Amino acid sequence: MAEATEIGCCLCESRNLSKIAYIWCSVCEEGLCVDCSEYHRVSKLSKQHQTFPIESYRKLPEFIRTLSKTCSLHYEPLELYCGTHQEPCCTECIATKHSLCPGTTLLSKTVKGIRDSEYLASTKRRIAGVKSYVEEMKQNRRANIDRLKQQRVLICAELARIKDETHKNLIDIEAKLVNDIDEHVMSEIETCKNAECIMKDRLLKLHELEMGISEAENYGNEEQIYLGLKHLNNCLAAEETNLKSNVEDSCHEKDIEFILAEEMKLVTKIPSMGTIKLNVKPAVICSIVPKLSAQMFSSNEASYNSMPICYVKSGSPGIVIGTANTRSMIQLSDGKIVLSVAYEKDTHGYFYLFDSDGHYIERKFSYRCPFGLSMVNQKLIASFETAKVAKYLDLADFSNISDIANGKIYGLSCYDNILAMAIRGNGITLSKEGEKPFKTINVKYRYLAYIHLWKNKLFYSDFTEHCVYCLDLDGEEIWRAKFDEIKGPRNICTDPFGNVFVAAVESDAVFALSPDGKKCKKLLSVDDGMKEPKALYFNTQSSELLVANKCGSIFICSVKYHG
């Protein structure tokens, strides 16, 4: 019995027959049975079509099997390829939509050798990179769960400790207060007892006086009674005086009252021992660096040939003067542009800050002369020529956070979390954050300064011989570019297509080199404001080329790749 997922022969189905396909034609996009495949194989129209066993077709992922090789607009086969728009086309599309696009070629020619291409390799690396990121994020979430559980235990233990300490403190306070109560009560009871004894003695004495009056009245004569009364009244007067004094001294009404301390009022009324605050901060995970996929055009000839500068926007003109010497440039994630500038024969310097439109904001003083600038995992690093060191910098005030490396470090460049440093007398070192260099490329150029790392290529400029070199990561030379127009090359950068931009100080111009280094095109000249251009930076998100002259004037240039 055939499986439910069996693929039927499309030709047989069109004749209301039911046969199982055993091969698949990728051109016709249909399965064929044994009989139909024989006709398909010898037919003049289809004998050149590529076929493969139906079992191999089943192994293709769903998104591959559902890809159509027919134009959805004109229902013609997609046999051509537009390099400008990076998409397959039919003949009708080329005649209409892509009539002005350069670099049109056969799709079969474009995809030839795709299995060994950088496009496939870079896509695999990109998938591996995203998988690594997701795995790291998964581990990060698991670690966060464990940390939250541990924090819960610690906080609950802290609450119990506070409760026990509070309880113990309340018991101590209560005991002290009860002791104070006992002292006051016992003291006042003793006072009252003493007063009671005194009153008892007074009562006895008054009783004696009372008995004396009675006896004098019964047995004495009138003279004795009178004189006796006189004596008794004197005694009574003395007793009254003594009683009054005793009442004032020891017969006050005394009560004890409990007055609750203000602090205890707070304790008895507080609704909670505290609050729980959820702190949120970015995960310490290396962010996914967008890996620019290799383009379908192996030479990127289309992007190079159709690279006009659409407009040039000038920022702050010449904010530094005198002996100022712009070294490097970088654009931060918030759009701010940073220049490293040296002064007074490179003895000290500044970091100049501009907004995304090139308008001057402020400058940050640097006691050591800054040279290279780069970003590694969203951290700004700079090299300092006179201090012979590279450092992490605080983005808030550009102060030093920590050292990275020591030596005569000049140019810096980072790609895909790999940092390249130009160290005179040593060469170009490659390292990952927090690790020692895993490779050193020997460059025999005494004035090594300006470098650029892009994918698996390393560029540096020789401004004495007016050359730009391209090396692989093993230090083998891929090409060198030397053109009469390019004089005094300094900073280098690349666009997503591999085109190389070069700032030529002595030419007062910025040039673009083709990815193979064989062709040269002047992009910006004196007419565009170039006067000893030194620093370059290409923003891949906005497709803008940033240029800074030696004097510090900023230019923001929009680069387009098709009309």
C-alpha positions in Angstrom: 0.0 0.0 0.0 1.3 3.4 -1.0 2.1 5.9 1.8 -0.1 8.9 2.3 2.9 11.1 1.4 3.6 9.4 -1.9 4.1 11.8 -4.8 2.2 11.0 -7.9 3.2 11.4 -11.5 1.9 14.8 -12.6 1.6 13.8 -16.3 -0.4 10.7 -15.4 -2.7 12.7 -13.2 -3.4 15.0 -16.0 -4.7 12.0 -17.9 -6.7 10.8 -14.9 -4.2 8.0 -14.2 -2.6 7.2 -10.9 1.0 6.3 -10.9 3.8 6.9 -8.3 6.6 9.2 -9.3 10.1 7.9 -9.0 12.1 10.9 -10.3 11.6 14.7 -9.9 12.3 17.3 -12.5 13.5 20.6 -10.9 12.7 22.5 -14.1 9.2 21.3 -14.7 8.7 21.2 -10.9 6.8 17.9 -11.1 7.3 14.2 -10.4 7.4 11.6 -13.1 6.8 7.9 -13.2 9.0 5.4 -14.9 7.2 5.6 -18.3 6.8 9.3 -18.3 10.4 9.8 -17.3 11.5 8.0 -20.5 9.6 10.4 -22.7 10.8 13.4 -20.5 14.4 12.2 -21.0 14.3 12.0 -24.8 12.0 15.0 -25.5 13.7 17.9 -27.3 12.1 20.4 -24.8 13.0 18.6 -21.6 16.1 16.3 -22.2 18.4 19.0 -20.8 16.3 19.3 -17.6 17.9 18.3 -14.3 16.2 15.3 -12.6 17.0 13.3 -9.4 15.4 10.4 -7.5 12.2 11.1 -5.7 13.8 9.9 -2.5 16.3 12.7 -2.8 13.5 15.2 -3.4 11.8 14.0 -0.2 14.9 14.8 1.8 14.8 18.5 0.7 13.3 20.8 3.4 9.8 22.0 2.9 10.8 25.6 2.2 13.1 24.4 -0.7 10.4 22.1 -2.2 7.9 24.9 -2.2 10.2 27.4 -3.9 8.8 28.3 -7.4 11.1 28.8 -10.4 8.3 30.5 -12.3 7.7 34.2 -12.2 4.6 35.0 -10.1 3.9 38.1 -12.3 4.5 36.8 -15.9 4.4 33.0 -15.3 7.6 32.5 -17.2 10.7 30.6 -16.0 13.1 32.5 -13.7 16.2 32.0 -15.9 18.0 35.4 -15.4 19.5 37.2 -12.4 19.6 40.9 -11.5 22.8 41.7 -9.6 21.6 45.1 -8.6 18.4 43.9 -6.9 19.9 40.5 -6.0 16.9 38.6 -7.3 16.1 36.0 -10.0 14.0 37.3 -13.0 12.2 36.1 -16.1 12.8 37.6 -19.5 9.8 39.9 -19.1 11.0 41.2 -15.8 14.4 42.1 -17.3 12.6 43.9 -20.2 10.5 46.0 -17.8 11.4 46.3 -14.2 15.2 45.7 -14.5 15.8 47.3 -17.9 18.2 49.8 -16.5 20.0 47.5 -14.0 23.6 46.7 -14.7 25.1 43.3 -14.0 22.2 41.1 -15.4 23.3 37.6 -16.1 22.0 34.0 -16.4 20.8 32.5 -13.2 22.6 29.3 -14.1 25.8 31.2 -14.4 25.3 33.0 -11.2 24.6 29.9 -9.1 27.4 27.9 -10.7 29.8 26.8 -7.9 27.4 27.8 -5.2 28.4 24.7 -3.1 31.9 26.1 -2.8 30.9 29.8 -2.6 31.4 32.2 0.2 27.7 32.9 0.1 26.9 29.3 1.3 29.8 29.3 3.8 28.8 32.7 5.3 25.2 31.6 5.6 26.3 28.5 7.5 28.5 30.7 9.7 25.6 33.0 10.3 23.3 30.1 11.3 26.0 28.8 13.6 26.4 32.2 15.1 22.7 32.7 15.7 22.5 29.1 17.1 25.4 29.9 19.4 23.6 33.1 20.5 20.3 31.3 21.1 22.1 28.6 23.1 23.9 31.2 25.1 20.6 33.0 25.7 19.0 29.7 26.8 21.9 29.1 29.2 21.5 32.7 30.4 17.8 32.3 31.1 18.5 29.0 33.0 21.2 30.8 35.0 18.7 33.7 35.7 16.2 31.1 37.0 18.8 29.6 39.3 19.9 33.1 40.4 16.2 34.1 41.1 15.7 31.0 43.2 18.9 31.6 45.1 17.9 35.2 45.7 14.5 34.1 47.0 16.2 31.9 49.6 18.6 34.7 50.6 15.9 37.3 50.9 13.6 34.9 52.9 16.6 34.2 55.2 17.2 37.9 55.6 13.5 38.5 56.4 13.7 35.7 59.1 16.8 37.3 60.5 15.2 40.7 60.6 12.1 39.2 62.3 14.2 37.3 64.9 16.4 40.4 65.6 13.3 42.5 65.9 11.6 40.0 68.2 14.7 39.7 70.3 15.0 43.5 70.5 11.3 43.8 71.5 11.8 41.2 74.2 14.8 43.1 75.6 12.9 46.4 75.4 9.9 44.8 77.1 12.1 43.4 79.9 13.8 46.8 80.4 10.4 48.5 80.5 8.9 46.0 83.0 12.0 46.5 85.2 11.4 50.3 85.1 7.8 49.7 86.0 8.8 47.5 89.0 11.3 50.1 90.2 8.7 52.9 90.1 5.9 50.9 91.7 8.1 49.5 94.5 9.6 52.9 95.2 6.1 54.5 95.5 4.7 51.6 97.5 7.5 52.1 100.0 6.8 55.8 100.2 3.1 55.1 100.8 3.9 52.6 103.5 6.1 55.1 105.3 3.3 57.7 105.1 0.9 55.1 106.4 3.1 54.4 109.5 3.4 58.1 110.2 -0.4 58.5 110.0 -0.8 55.5 112.3 1.4 57.2 114.9 -0.6 60.4 114.6 -3.8 58.5 115.1 -2.5 57.0 118.4 -1.4 60.4 119.6 -4.8 61.9 118.7 -6.5 59.0 120.4 -4.5 59.8 123.6 -5.5 63.4 123.5 -9.1 62.5 123.0 -9.0 60.1 126.0 -7.3 62.9 128.1 -10.2 65.3 127.3 -12.8 62.7 128.3 -11.1 61.9 131.6 -10.5 65.6 132.4 -14.2 66.2 131.7 -15.3 63.3 134.0 -12.9 63.7 136.9 -11.4 67.2 136.8 -12.7 70.6 138.1 -13.4 73.5 135.9 -10.0 75.0 136.3 -8.3 71.7 135.4 -10.6 71.3 132.5 -9.7 74.8 131.2 -6.0 74.4 131.6 -6.2 70.9 130.1 -8.0 72.2 127.1 -5.5 74.9 126.6 -2.7 72.3 126.5 -4.7 70.0 124.2 -5.3 72.9 121.7 -1.6 73.6 121.6 -0.9 69.9 121.0 -3.6 69.8 118.2 -2.1 72.9 116.6 1.3 71.2 116.4 -0.3 68.0 115.0 -2.2 69.9 112.4 1.0 71.6 111.3 2.8 68.2 111.2 0.0 66.6 109.3 0.0 69.4 106.7 3.7 69.0 106.2 3.4 65.2 105.9 0.6 65.5 103.4 2.6 67.9 101.2 5.7 65.6 101.4 4.3 62.1 101.1 0.7 62.0 100.4 0.5 63.0 96.7 -1.7 60.9 94.5 0.6 58.8 92.3 -0.2 56.7 89.2 2.0 55.0 86.6 1.2 55.5 82.9 2.7 53.8 79.8 3.7 56.3 77.0 4.4 54.5 73.7 7.6 55.7 72.0 7.2 57.3 68.6 9.5 54.7 67.0 7.2 51.9 68.4 4.2 53.6 66.9 5.9 53.2 63.5 6.7 49.6 64.2 3.1 48.8 65.1 1.7 50.6 62.1 4.1 49.7 59.3 2.3 47.7 56.6 5.4 45.8 55.4 8.9 45.0 56.4 10.0 46.2 53.0 9.4 46.0 49.3 10.7 43.7 46.6 12.3 45.5 43.6 12.8 43.8 40.3 16.1 45.1 38.8 16.3 44.8 35.0 19.6 45.2 33.1 20.9 44.0 29.8 22.1 40.5 29.7 25.8 40.1 29.6 25.7 38.2 26.2 27.7 39.0 23.1 25.1 40.6 20.8 24.5 39.1 17.4 26.8 41.0 15.1 25.0 41.1 11.7 27.1 39.0 9.4 26.9 40.5 6.0 26.2 37.6 3.6 28.4 37.3 0.6 26.5 38.6 -2.4 25.5 36.4 -5.4 27.8 38.4 -7.6 31.2 36.9 -6.9 33.1 40.0 -8.0 30.4 42.5 -6.9 30.9 44.3 -10.2 27.4 45.5 -10.2 27.6 47.3 -6.8 31.0 48.8 -7.7 29.9 50.1 -11.1 26.7 51.6 -9.8 28.0 53.4 -6.7 27.3 57.1 -7.1 27.5 59.6 -4.2 23.9 60.9 -4.1 24.6 63.9 -1.9 27.3 65.2 0.4 26.1 66.8 3.7 28.7 68.9 5.5 28.8 69.0 9.2 30.8 71.4 11.4 33.5 72.9 9.2 37.0 72.9 10.6 36.3 72.8 14.4 40.0 72.2 15.1 42.8 74.4 13.8 46.5 75.0 13.9 48.6 71.9 14.3 45.6 69.6 14.8 45.8 66.2 13.2 42.7 64.1 12.8 43.5 60.4 13.3 40.4 58.1 13.3 36.7 58.2 13.3 33.8 56.0 14.5 30.0 56.3 14.8 28.4 55.1 18.0 25.2 53.1 18.3 23.3 56.3 19.4 24.4 58.1 16.2 27.1 60.3 17.8 30.3 60.6 15.7 33.7 60.5 17.5 37.0 61.9 16.2 40.4 61.2 17.7 42.5 64.3 17.2 46.2 65.0 18.0 47.8 68.4 18.9 51.2 70.0 19.3 53.4 67.5 17.4 51.3 64.6 18.8 52.0 65.3 22.4 48.4 65.4 23.5 44.9 65.3 22.0 41.1 65.4 22.3 38.1 63.3 21.5 35.6 65.5 19.4 31.9 64.6 19.5 29.4 65.4 16.8 25.7 64.5 16.4 24.5 62.2 13.6 24.2 65.2 11.2 27.9 66.2 11.8 27.2 69.2 14.1 29.8 69.8 16.8 28.7 68.9 20.4 31.8 69.0 22.6 35.3 67.8 23.1 36.9 65.5 25.7 40.5 66.2 26.7 42.9 63.3 26.5 46.3 63.7 28.2 47.8 61.1 26.0 47.6 61.4 22.2 44.7 59.2 20.9 45.0 57.4 17.5 42.8 54.4 16.7 39.1 53.9 17.5 36.9 50.8 17.4 34.0 49.1 19.1 34.2 45.6 20.6 30.9 44.1 21.9 29.4 47.6 22.3 32.5 48.8 24.2 34.6 51.7 22.9 38.3 51.2 22.7 41.1 53.6 21.7 44.8 53.4 21.2 47.2 56.1 22.5 50.3 56.6 20.6 52.5 58.4 23.1 51.3 56.2 26.0 51.9 53.0 24.0 48.6 51.4 25.2 45.1 50.5 24.1 42.3 51.1 26.6 38.6 50.6 27.2 36.9 54.0 27.5 33.8 55.1 29.4 31.3 56.3 26.9 30.0 58.9 29.3 33.2 61.0 29.8 35.8 59.0 27.8 37.8 58.3 30.9 39.9 55.2 31.1 38.2 52.0 32.3 41.0 49.4 31.9 43.9 48.6 29.7 43.7 46.0 26.8 47.3 45.8 25.5 50.6 47.6 25.5 53.0 48.5 22.8 53.3 51.0 19.9 49.6 50.5 19.0 48.2 52.6 16.2 45.2 51.5 14.1 42.3 49.4 15.5 39.6 47.5 13.7 37.0 45.0 14.8 34.8 42.5 12.9 32.7 39.7 14.2 34.1 40.1 17.8 37.7 39.8 16.5 39.9 42.8 17.3 42.9 43.7 15.0 45.6 46.0 16.3 48.4 47.6 14.3 51.5 47.4 16.5 54.7 48.9 15.0 57.6 46.5 15.3 55.3 43.6 15.9 52.8 43.5 13.1 49.0 43.1 13.2 47.6 41.1 16.1 44.2 39.3 16.1 42.4 38.6 19.4 39.1 38.1 21.0 37.8 40.2 23.9 39.6 39.4 27.2 41.9 36.9 25.5 45.5 36.9 24.4 46.2 37.3 20.6 45.6 34.1 18.8 47.5 35.3 15.7 50.2 37.8 14.8 50.6 38.8 11.1 54.1 40.1 10.3 54.0 43.3 8.3 57.3 44.7 7.3 56.3 48.3 7.1 58.0 50.6 9.6 55.2 53.2 9.5 52.3 50.7 10.0 49.3 52.6 11.2 46.0 52.4 9.3 44.3 49.0 9.1 40.8 47.6 8.5 39.4 44.1 9.2 36.4 42.8 7.1 35.3 39.2 7.1 38.4 37.1 6.3 40.4 40.0 4.8 42.8 42.4 6.4 43.7 45.8 4.8 46.5 48.2 5.5 47.8 51.3 3.7 51.4 52.2 2.9 51.3 56.0 2.6 55.0 56.2 1.6 54.7 53.9 -1.4 51.0 55.0 -2.0 49.7 51.4 -1.8 46.8 49.6 -0.3 47.3 45.9 0.6 44.7 43.2 1.1 45.8 40.1 3.1 44.1 36.9 4.2 44.0 36.1 7.9 47.1 33.9 7.5 49.1 37.0 6.3 49.2 35.9 2.6 48.8 38.8 0.2 45.6 38.6 -1.9 46.2 41.8 -3.8 47.9 45.2 -3.7 46.4 48.3 -5.3 48.6 51.1 -6.5 47.1 53.8 -8.8 48.6 57.1 -9.9 45.6 59.0 -8.6 45.9 57.7 -5.0 48.6 59.6 -3.1 49.2 59.3 0.6 46.5 56.7 1.5 45.5 56.7 5.2 42.3 55.3 6.6 40.4 52.5 5.0 36.9 51.1 5.3 34.6 48.8 3.4 30.9 48.6 2.5 28.8 45.4 2.7 29.7 44.4 -0.9 33.5 44.4 -0.2 34.2 47.7 -2.0 37.1 49.4 -0.4 37.1 53.2 0.5 40.5 54.9 0.8 41.2 58.4 2.2 44.1 59.9 0.1 45.6 62.9 1.9 48.0 64.0 -0.8 45.3 63.6 -3.5 42.7 65.6 -1.5 40.2 62.9 -2.5 38.4 59.7 -1.4 38.6 56.7 -3.7 36.7 53.4 -4.0 38.5 50.3 -5.0 36.7 47.3 -6.5 36.6 44.2 -4.2 39.5 42.6 -6.2 41.6 45.8 -6.0 41.9 46.0 -9.8 39.7 49.1 -10.4 39.8 52.6 -8.9 37.1 55.3 -8.8 37.3 58.8 -7.4 34.2 59.4 -5.2 35.0 62.7 -3.5 37.3 65.5 -4.5 38.3 69.1 -3.7 35.0 70.2 -5.3 33.2 68.2 -2.6 35.2 69.8 0.2 38.0 67.3 0.5 41.2 68.8 1.9 43.6 66.2 3.2 40.9 63.6 4.1 42.2 61.2 6.8 39.4 59.5 8.7 36.7 57.2 7.2 33.7 55.2 8.6 31.0 53.4 6.6 27.6 53.0 8.4 26.1 49.9 6.9 22.6 50.6 8.4 22.2 54.0 6.7 24.6 53.4 3.8 26.5 56.5 4.6 30.2 57.2 4.2 31.6 59.5 6.9 34.7 61.5 6.0 36.8 63.8 8.2 39.5 66.1 6.8 42.8 66.5 8.7 41.5 69.8 10.1 38.4 68.1 11.5 35.7 69.1 9.1 33.0 66.4 8.8 31.2 65.2 5.7 28.3 62.7 5.6 27.8 61.1 2.1 24.9 59.0 1.1 26.0 56.0 -1.1 23.5 54.4 -3.4 24.0 51.3 -5.6 21.3 51.5 -8.2 19.5 54.3 -10.1 
